[in-house]
Amino acid sequence: MTNQVLDYFISNIGKNSSEMSPSALGRWLNGKLIAVEEGSLIVEFVVREEMTNPGKILHGGVSASMMDDVMGMTVFSLGRENFYSTINLSVDYLLSAKVGEVIYVKSKVIRAGKTVINMECEVRNNEHKIVAKCTSNLVTTGIKM
């Protein structure tokens, strides 16, 4: 059986979220879909000034939002019938990112149960150094997609 949602994501590699995301936050973050495979996505983001904190580095809440959004996209790409929502998000911030830097967010499904999906995600810079990483669980909501 083919996964039409996964096929949709594959057909949109190279496009920005502003062109395809149903999420207002996703459109604002405006990442570019770089790679798609079952259970994993890579999205490229450019750090914009409005994404920074007073120290002029990527705001932790924005990097957490990037990871949460990419993990949500990844769960959606599994082609499940119901919408899944984040129930926890544990983030480690390891390195800063400045305005103009390109960063990459990569998600990975660890275990996809019927009700809960466990995931990991990380943000890396152009030098492949980890900027932030997280673990998360998403739960089915019963809302049909």
N, C-alpha and C positions, 0 to 999 in steps of 0.2 A: 504494500500500500504506500502510495507517495504522500509525502508531507507537503501540502500546498503552501503552508506558512514558511517552512524552511526554503522551499523553492522561491517564494517571494523575496525573502531576505537575500538569497544568492543572486537573484536578478537585480537587486539594488546595491550590490557592492560598488563602492566608489561614489555613492550619493550621500548627501548631507541629511541629517535628521530634519532640518527645516523643510525639506522636500517630501518627507514620507512619514514622520512620526505622528501617531495619534495623541501623543503626550505634549502638552504645552511646555512643560519643563524640558522635555527632550528636544523640542524645537528650539528653545532658548539656548540650551547647551550646544546644539548644532554640531554634534560629532559626525565624522565621516566613517561610514561602514567600510572596513578594510578587509575583513576575512570572516567567513561563516563556515562552521561545520556543526554537525549535530552535537548539541551540548556545549558549544563554545562560540563566542563572537569576539572580534577585536574591532574597537572603534577608536579612531584618532580624533583628538581634540586640540584646539589651539587655545592657550590660556589668554583670555581677554582681560582688559583692565577691570571690567565690572565683575569679574570672577575672583578678584583678589581681596585680601584683608588689608588693614592699615599698614602692615609691613611690606605691602606690594608683592606678596607671594600668593599663590593659589590658596584660597580659603578652604579650610578643612571641610566645611559643609558642602562646598561645591564639588570637591573631589569625592565625597561620600555620595552626593547626588549622581555624579557621573557613574560611579560603580553600581549604585542601586538601579539606575536607569538601564545600564547595559545588562545587568543580571535579569531585569524584567524582560528586556528584549529577548534574551536567551531563553527564558522560560516560555515566552510566547512562541518562539521558533520551534519549540517541541511539538507544536500542533495540538496541544491539549484543548479540550472542549471548554473548560472554565478559566476564568481570570484568576491569577494568583497574586497575592499581596505579601509584601515583606512583613515578617513578624519580629525579626531582630536583625541587627546589623552591628557587627563588632569591627571597628576600624583601627588600624595602626598607621600612624603618619610617620614616615621615615626620612623624607627628603623634601625640600621645597621645589617649587616650579615657579618661574617668573613669567611676566607678561611676554607674549610672543613665542614662548616655548611650545613645542609640539609634544603631546603626551599620548600614550596608548593605554587603553583600558581593555583588559582581557578577562573574560569570564570563563568559568568552568563549572559544569554541573558535577557535583561529587556523588550525590545519590538522588534519584528522582523517584520518590515514593508516590503512592496514589494521592495522599493528602498533603505531604510536606516535601519540598524540594530543597536540598542542602547544596549550597554553592560557595565557591571561592572566587575572588576577583582581585586584580591588582592593577595599579597604575604604574607605568614605567616611562622614563624619559628617553630621549634619542640615544643616550649612552647605555640603554637597557638597565639602568639603575632603578630600583623600586622606590617610587615616590610615596605610595600608600598601598595598603592591602586590606582585605576584609574577608570575613566569613558571614554568611547570612542564611536564613531559612525563609522560604516563601510558602504560604499555605493557600490551598484552594478556597475560593470565596463562595462558590456556588453560582457566581454571576457568569452567564453564558457569553462566550465571545462571538 
